[in-house]
């Protein structure tokens, strides 16, 4: 199963925030630099993570984002379910209309079950517990910070 690019950026942003020293605010630009993704993409991810109640954001000159308690306990399965915007796991529509086989399609239902099984497998994986100091040290060194792990 493949996750979409937005979910990927959102997961990486959470991993960086989970690795930051406790209570430290990271700017969106800092997160973008850490994950090697354009600022605009990370900005949208930060907005969505805030809407989901996983991070706290402080505005202003000394503002930034930090992981909150909900963000420290969210599982990969829960997060990916919330970030998945696809109605169907299969592309059942085209610019020319719906697939003529769409009505009661067995493949479509099987793929929906497979997607849910994928998420269920990730329901025990707490995102904030994934990063480790060895992994994050070079990332944080590159942006001039030390990981908080």
N, C-alpha and C positions, 0 to 999 in steps of 0.2 A: 504494500500500500504506500502511496506517495502522498505526502502532505503538500499543501500549497505554499507558495513562496512567502505569503503573509504570515502563515503559522510558523514557518521556519524562522523568520526574523523575530517574531514575538517570543518564541522559545529561546532563541539566542539572547535576546534582551533580558529575559528573566534570569537566565544563567549568569549573565554579567552582574545583574543587580543582586542576585543571591550570593555572589562572591565578594561583593563590595564590603568594606568594613561596616560593622553594625551601625546603623543610623546615618551613614554617609550618603549625601545626595550626589547623584551622578546626572550631569546634563545629558540631554538627548544627543548632543554632538559627541560627547565622550562615549556614550553607548554605541553610537554609529561607528566611531573610530575603532572601538574594541571588537565589534562584530564584523567590521569590514563591509558595511552596507551603507548606501546613501542615506543622508540625514532625513530626507522626505519619507523614506520607507520606515525608518525607525520611529520617526515622529508619529506616523499613523499607528504603529504598533503600540507605542507608549499611550496614546489616546485610548486605544481599545483595552489595553491592560488596566488602565485606570477605570474605564467604564465597567469592567468586570470586577472591580474592587480588589485587585491583586497588588496594586502599587499605590503609594501616596505621592502626589506631585505638589511641589511648592513652586509658586511663580516668583518672578523677580530676579534681581541681579545675582543673588546667592541661591537661587532656586535649583531644582532638579527633581529627580525621582528616587524613591527608595522602596524596597520590598516591604510590604506590611505583613501582618500575621497570616492573613488569608493567602497571600502570595507565597509564604513560607510552607504552606501545607497543601497547596493545589497539586493535583496529580496531572501527569502528562495526558492521560485519557480525558479528564474533565476539561482541561485547557483546550485540547484539540477539538473536542466536540463543540465547544463554544466558538472556536475560530473557523470551523468548517462552514463555509457559506454555500457549498454546493447542495442543491436540492436532491440530485441524483448522483450516485457514484458512477453511473454510465452516462454517456452523452446521448440522450434519447431524443434530443431536438437538434435541428440544424437550421441554417438560414432558409432552407426550403420547406421547413415544417417538421412535425413530429415523425418519428420512425413509425412506419405502418404496423410494426409489431408491438408497439408500446402497450396496448391494452392487455393487462394481466400478464405481463412479460415475466417469465420465470427467471431469466438471467438478471433482470433488474432487481428482483426481490432477493436473489441469492447474493448479489453484490452488496446490497444494503445490509444483509446479515453479516457478510464478511467485514464490512467497514465497522460495524458495531463490535464484532469480535476483536478487531484490531484495537479499538479504543478500550475495550474491556481488559485486554492484555496490558495496557498502559495505565490502568486505574490504580495499580499498586506502586507506581513509580512517581515519587514526589520530586518535582522539578528542582526544588531548592537543594535537594540532597545529591544531585548529579555532579555538579562541578567539584573539582579537587584542586588543591594548591599547585600541584605539578602541572596540571593542565592550564590553570589560569595565570600562573606567575608570568609567563612570557607575554600574555595578552595585556595584563595590567602594567607590566614594565614598558610595553610599547606606548601606553597612554599616560605614563608617569604616575601610576598609582601602585599600591601594594594590595593584593587580595586580602580580604578579611577572613579567609577560611582558617 
